[in-house]
């Protein structure tokens, strides 16, 4: 019998079971796919000012991993002005504006009859990035948090110091600053807003101090000048 198969040209073993060679092949089973990653939902922002300050200085804040001192803003009840800046200064460790730029700010305020005790300082970033620039990936979230913060503070007069602070409140088109009083109805109240140069820029460019002086007078006395 084996000789017959050998003569027929069959020289290897074959299956012993009957196969339907015209049957459709069984569909291939799809490999299991991993579940799509779910984007992390940002934690809910607290609704009161003390809770928001505590949250902004805690582990959930955008600045928590920057490895630089986290400095809360200075809140003053019934403040004459709210001053919005981009971040703490390089010299700051416990309080905002402890270096040369802070000393210049004190002189600027004194020139219009104000002092640190009569204004509140609010930074966009509660810590200073190592680069000295607001991180692009964190900027939208920081602006959102700053808007919430200012809504709780409800400033009547808001002074914006520098490009980043100005862009966060009135937009990039408002820079370089002009002699203009912006009316902003965004923080649960009507706010008069003036943008001007950051004190650290004035240290580098003293010629801009005269223009800044006009900005301060505009916010202090109104557009009648």
Secondary structure, 3 states (H helix, E strand, C coil): CHHHHHHCCCCCCCCCCCCCCCCCCCCCCCCCCCCCCCCCCCCCCCCCHHHHHHHHCCCCCCCCCCCCCECCCECCCCCCEEEEECCCCCCCCCCCCCCHHHHHHHHHHHHCCCCHHHEEEEECCCECCCCCCCCHHHHHHHHHHHHHHHHHHCCCEEEEECHHHHHHHHCHHHCCCCCCCEEECCCCCCEEEEEECCHHHHHHCHHHHHHHHHHHHHHHHCCCC
